[in-house]
């Protein structure tokens, strides 16, 4: 049985792993004949090859016996020579307190941030660094990104999810010394030419507010603040641009956030950063978070997820609003393939895609059917079913667009600009608005644009849309379209059919 056949037989149903809801399969990477991934929340790291199958259960972290939980939930992985570096966080061991009034609680005294290495030749795992603040309800910044610096043989480390020890850190590979080089919390990043770029997430509620760029040679830090409204090609703002994933191509960065992607040169030497709205469904959780963006056949493949974060038992008014936003399912998760100026939906999936990796002519896709929960929603088990699916790389490059349907309510968008729906490849794209109120029509403004480099401002057209009827979007089928309603009924249902 070859490696692909072995992997597709892997299917993980709920097992013991105290945390918030479901983790997933993270860090998926194929390097020198070894397929690596971490199973969260069970805290199991796999190294699968034609001649081996090793599972590491984080027994090198912590000083007490007992079941571990966690591992990685942001795809923190890098490969250098014969080593695979993987990071994240782990409860070592987990402390689950049980439930009171259906509310579960977990303690964080034993939560560690970590960086490990796996030596392919020696087939052994080493723990390189851990950090913990040993607090009941707070934790040290998780490791959410690892990026190699080939100039002086070090590792950049991003840390933003946590309460202390946040920022961009640097590890010397030879000595193992870790130092902080930026106090700005950063969740995700990418190499860009001879620099490395990370988001600046000072507060998770506000999302990504800036891009921080560090020179690989001098370590000089430059910070570019983002004004989404002025950067947006359609002139609109964005709600909660939470950090997603990042990559670089065409001498630009592509930094995906909830609501779209920042594209351009963060230093402004080529052009200023532009915000391209993509799959922005207003006050909902649809986002490119806790997933990947990777180069495939010279283009960029990225996932947008339907149900990354969830909330069941809110504790205050703010969390009640998040509960409604997160738990409204807009539509399927999708894979988007970008070859400027075209962005094309190539496949659709369920709740979320946590990672993917190319192996020969096949793309291995990791998925989960449940969200990462929060607040008082701690569970003693990982609640999701996680597994692998195969997709032909040839299909991604050459196939037509995948039929999909998205649905939101008027209250999710109000009178704001939303959307960013790629229509390329669809013969019959349509939008329909229905309402129980006795209203005949509403004004709809359509902004059409693409992913040209450099980016161009959107063209603007206005229409009158009748409630209960669908509008043909085929005149825009070579474009990306965003929308704005005037005085939309907050209870109206808005559907986008792409076929």
C-alpha positions, 0 to 999 in steps of 0.5 A: 500500500503506497503512502496516499492509500495509507493516508486516505484510510486515516479517519479520526472520530471523537476521542479524549482531548480536553479543550474547546470543541474540535481541533483538526489535522494541522501542519500537513507537510510532505518533506523528503519522503515523510508526511507530517501532521499533528492531530488536535486536540489529541496531541498526536504528531504523525510522521508517515513514510514508506518505511516508517510510521511514528506517532509522538504524543508530547511526552517530552513536554511537562513534568507530570504524567497524564494525557496530553491535549492540543498540539497545534491549531495554526499550521506552525511547521517548517522544513530545513534540510533533514529536519521538520520543525513543528510548533504550537501548544499543548496541555501537559497534562490536561486539566478538565474540571467538568461541567456546571449547568452545561458549561465546561471548564478547563484549567491552563496551569499546564499549558505550554507553547512549544517548538520541536524538531523531527530528524528524518535520518535519525527518526527521532523527535527533540523538544527545542523550546517550551514556555508556560506562565502556569496560570489558571485561565491565561496562557503564554503566546502559542506558536502559530507560525515558523519561518526559516531564515536561510541568511543566518540559519534561524527560525522566525516564530509568531506568537499572538494567541495568548496573554503574555510573551507575545510578538515575533521571536527568533531562534538560532538553530545552532544554539537554540537561543530564543529572543524577541525581535518585535513586541507586536503580536503576530499570528501568521506570516510569510517570506517575501523576497529577502524579508519576512512579513507578519500581521500585527494583531494587537487585539483579536477583536480588532483583527489585523491592523498592520503588516510588520516586515523584518529584513532577513539580514539586518532584522530591521523592523518596519510596520505598515498600518492598514486603513481598510476603507482606503485600501479596498478596491470597492471603497468599503470597510471590513468587519473583524479582519481576523488573521487567516493565512499568508503566502507570497508570489509575483513579488507581492504578499497575499495576506488573507484575513476574514473578509478578503486579502491584502495584496501588494508590497508592504514596503511600497517599493512596487505599489501600496497594499490593496484590499481585495474583498473575498467571501465577506459575508458581513457579521458571520464567521466565514473566513480563511482562518486556521487553514493554509495558503500555498503555491500550486503550479505557480498560482496560489491555493487558499481555503475559506472556511464555513465554520472555524470558530463557534460559541454555544454558551455566551457569558455577556452581550458581546459573546451573544453577538459572536454566537449568532455570527459564528453559528450562522452557516453561510455555505460550504467551505471552498478552495480558491485558486488564484492566477492573477487576474483570475480567482476561481472556486475549484472545490467545495467542502464541509465545515472547514479545511484545516490544511492541504499538501501536494503529493505528486499529482494529488492534493491531500486535504485535511478537514473537520466537521466541527468548530474550535469553540470558546469561553465556557464550551470546554469539552473532555473530547475532541468533538469533530470527525477529522480525515483526509480527502484527495483532489487531483492537482490537474483538476485544480489547474484546468477544471471549471468552477464548482457549483455552490450556494451562499445564503445570508440575512439582511442583518448580517450586512445591513447597508455595508459593502459585502461579498467579493464573490468570484464569478469566473467560470460560472454560466448562470450566477444569480442573486435573489432577495426574499422578504416576508414584509410587503416591500417591492424592491431595493437598490443594489449597487454592484462593484466589479473588479478582479485580482489584477496586479497592480490592483484597479479600483472597482467599476460601479453599477446600480440596479433596482432588485425586486423582492422575490425575484432573482437577478442575473449576474452573468454580465459580471461572470469574468469578475469578482463582485461585491454588493451594497443594498440601500435600506435592506430589510434586516430579516430578508434572505439573500441567496447567491447561486453559482452554477 
